[in-house]
Amino acid sequence: VPSPTQIQVTSNNFKTVLHWQYPPVPETPHFIVEIKPYNPGVYKIVSTCVNISAHSCDVSREINDPFMSHWLRVKAVVGSQQSEYVETNEFILHKHGKF
């Protein structure tokens, strides 16, 4: 199963969204998104973005500290197979967001 591509985070006025692309496949792919804040430094599933078919995920509610580093990752699930996770670069709302 191919991994998602062109993964990026956009943020406007605290609305923070992870976007990605995915190649056409015979079965509908679903996606699982996880977020890792710098502290505690472990990934957790974004509950609103489990087995979604959209190519984006609103993670605004997951980022509570605009000065803390976060990383996001997404994987594809097609049928009973899963892709590898694809991880974003470090995202800091205060630094990378637009206000």
N, C-alpha and C positions, 0 to 999 in steps of 0.2 A: 504494500500500500504506500503510495507516495506521501511525503510529508507536505504540510501546507508551505506556501512560499510567500515572499513579499510581506512578511509580518511587520507591522508597525503600530505604534501607539500615537493617537492624536488626542489632544486635550484643548477644549475651548471652554472658558468660564467654568472650570471644575467638572465639565462633562468629559470623562476620559473613556476612550473607546479603543479596543484592540481590533485591528483589521488584518485580514490575510486573503490570499488567493488560493484556489485549489483547481487542479486540472479536471476536465470532465472524466468521469468514470461511469461504468454501466449502472452501478448501484448508487443510491443517494448517500453521500458521505455525511457523517455527523461529527461534531467536533467537541472536544473537552478542553476547557481553558483553566489554567492554574496561575496563581500569583504567589510571588515570594517577596515579602518585605525584608529589608536588610536585617531587621530584628523581628522575629527570631531566626530568620535565615532558612526557613523551610517552606517548600511549596504547599499550598492548600488549594483545593478545588474551589472555583468560583461557582457557587451553587446555582446561579441563574444561567450558567453557560455550560451545562452538562448535556451531552447528546443533542446539541442544537444543529440545525441545518444551515443557519445563517453564516455568513463569512465575516461576522463582527460580533463583538461582545462588549457591552457597557460595563466597565469596571469601576465606575465613579464611586460606588459605595464601599469599594474595597480599600480605597486609599484615604486613610484618615490623617496622615501626617504629610503635608505638602513638601517638607524638607527631607523626607526619608527616601532612600533609594528603593526601587521596586524592580523586579523582573517578572515578565509574563511569559507563559509558554502555552502552546496549543498543539494538539495532536488530532489526527483524523481517525475515525473508526468507520470501516466499510465492511458491512456484514460482521463476520467474527474476527476480522483482522484489524490491527491497529498500526498506525505509522509511528515513527520516532517523534518525540517532542521537538518543536522548533522554538528556540528561546529568543526573546527580544534583547536588545542592549539595555543597559541600565536606564531606568526612567525615573526622573525626579520631577514631580508636578511643578514645583516652584521654578525649576530651571527650564523644563521642556514644554510646559503648558503655555497656552496663550490666554491672556486675561483682558 
